[in-house]
Amino acid sequence: YFVTGNHEWQYGRYEAFKEQLVAAGAAVLDNAYVTLQKGEARIRLAGVKDLAFGSKSAYKKSLRKLAQSLEMTILLTHRPEKIALYAANGFDLVLAGHAHGGQVRLPFIGGLYAPGQGVFPRYTSGLHNVKETSMVISRGLGNSLFPLRVFNRPELVLVTLHAG
């Protein structure tokens, strides 16, 4: 499953890239969802198109639409700094990236900078809870515009869900 980030918007050729993703078998979730089912358990996996592609009001409207479900809903998004908005819409679990772990991390302090959050950002990696919403942020495998990672190991996150 794939959701956009700001880099796809900045690249300027998203539609061609999206066609390549689909041709390779990826499910692109541009303000869309799929229902995953195993036995009797059902989960709505939703993806929101990155805020860089449109207005704040369109982004909020898409989130409201995607959250309308009685099923457990997992949101794939790029921006962890919007966690209050995700919690207000009632998403159960949010999987995010964008912060690159803070790019440069200081031991015992954390990330120095993250896009959309500025200096000493709060949401750069790990598990965060707001109201009934849990969010897992991956530091990712690559880097941003700055080809530098200091005290910031690449990370591939594996989330295991158990019926409750």
C-alpha positions in Angstrom: 0.0 0.0 0.0 1.3 3.5 -0.8 0.4 7.0 0.3 1.9 10.2 -0.9 4.3 12.5 0.8 5.6 16.0 0.1 8.4 14.6 -2.1 5.9 13.2 -4.6 4.3 16.6 -4.9 7.6 18.4 -5.2 8.8 16.0 -7.9 6.0 17.2 -10.1 5.4 14.0 -12.0 3.2 12.2 -9.5 0.6 10.8 -11.9 3.3 9.1 -14.0 4.8 7.7 -10.8 1.4 6.5 -9.6 0.9 4.7 -12.9 4.2 2.9 -12.4 3.3 1.9 -8.8 -0.1 0.5 -9.9 1.6 -1.4 -12.8 4.0 -2.9 -10.2 1.0 -4.1 -8.1 0.9 -1.5 -5.4 -2.4 -0.3 -4.1 -2.3 3.5 -4.0 -4.6 5.0 -1.3 -5.3 8.6 -2.5 -8.1 9.5 0.0 -9.3 5.9 -0.3 -9.5 2.8 1.8 -9.6 -1.0 1.5 -11.2 -3.5 3.8 -8.9 -6.2 5.0 -10.5 -9.4 6.4 -9.2 -12.4 8.2 -11.8 -14.8 9.5 -14.5 -12.6 11.1 -12.0 -9.7 11.8 -12.2 -6.7 9.5 -10.0 -3.7 9.4 -10.4 -0.6 7.3 -7.0 0.5 5.9 -7.3 4.1 4.8 -4.8 6.4 3.1 -4.9 10.2 2.9 -3.2 12.1 0.1 -0.5 14.4 1.4 -1.4 17.9 2.5 1.0 19.3 -0.1 -1.4 18.2 -2.9 -4.3 20.4 -1.8 -5.9 22.8 0.8 -6.1 22.2 4.5 -9.9 22.1 4.3 -9.8 19.4 1.6 -7.4 17.4 3.8 -9.7 17.7 6.8 -12.7 16.7 4.6 -10.8 13.6 3.3 -10.0 12.6 6.9 -13.6 12.9 8.1 -14.7 10.8 5.1 -12.1 8.1 5.7 -12.8 7.8 9.4 -16.6 7.1 9.0 -16.5 3.4 10.0 -17.5 1.2 12.9 -14.6 -1.1 12.0 -11.1 -0.6 13.4 -9.5 2.0 11.1 -5.8 2.3 10.4 -4.7 5.5 8.7 -1.6 5.6 6.5 -0.4 9.2 6.3 2.8 11.0 5.8 2.5 13.7 8.5 2.8 12.8 12.1 2.5 16.4 13.3 -1.3 16.2 12.5 -1.9 13.6 15.2 -4.5 15.8 17.0 -6.5 16.0 13.8 -6.3 12.2 13.4 -7.4 11.6 17.0 -10.3 14.1 16.6 -11.5 12.0 13.7 -11.4 8.8 15.7 -8.7 6.8 13.9 -7.6 3.8 15.9 -4.1 3.5 14.6 -2.0 5.9 12.5 1.2 4.9 10.7 3.3 7.9 9.7 6.7 9.0 8.5 7.9 12.4 7.2 10.1 13.4 10.1 13.1 11.3 9.1 13.7 10.6 12.8 14.6 14.3 13.3 17.4 13.8 10.7 20.1 14.5 13.3 19.5 13.1 16.8 21.2 14.0 20.1 21.5 11.2 22.6 18.9 11.6 25.4 17.3 14.5 23.6 16.0 13.2 20.3 15.6 14.8 16.9 16.9 18.3 16.1 14.5 19.2 13.3 11.6 17.8 11.4 9.6 19.2 8.5 6.3 20.8 9.7 7.5 20.7 13.3 10.7 22.8 13.4 13.4 22.6 16.0 13.3 19.9 18.7 10.2 18.2 17.2 7.9 16.1 19.3 6.9 13.5 16.8 9.9 12.0 15.1 9.7 8.2 15.8 8.2 5.6 18.0 4.7 5.2 19.5 2.5 8.2 20.5 -1.0 8.2 22.0 -3.5 11.0 21.8 -7.0 10.2 23.2 -7.9 6.8 21.8 -5.6 7.1 18.8 -2.2 5.4 18.7 0.4 6.5 16.2 3.6 4.7 15.1 6.2 6.9 13.4 8.9 5.3 11.3 12.3 7.0 11.0 12.4 5.5 7.5 15.2 4.0 5.5 16.6 6.9 3.6 17.1 10.6 4.2 15.6 13.9 3.1 17.1 16.7 1.0 20.1 16.5 3.3 22.0 13.2 2.7 22.9 13.0 6.4 21.8 10.9 9.4 23.6 11.4 12.7 22.7 9.1 15.7 19.7 8.3 13.7 19.7 4.7 12.4 17.5 3.8 9.5 14.3 2.0 10.6 11.8 -0.5 9.1 8.9 -0.9 11.5 6.9 -4.1 11.8 3.5 -3.8 13.5 1.7 -6.9 14.6 -2.0 -6.7 15.3 -3.8 -9.0 17.7 -7.6 -9.5 17.9 -8.8 -8.0 21.1 
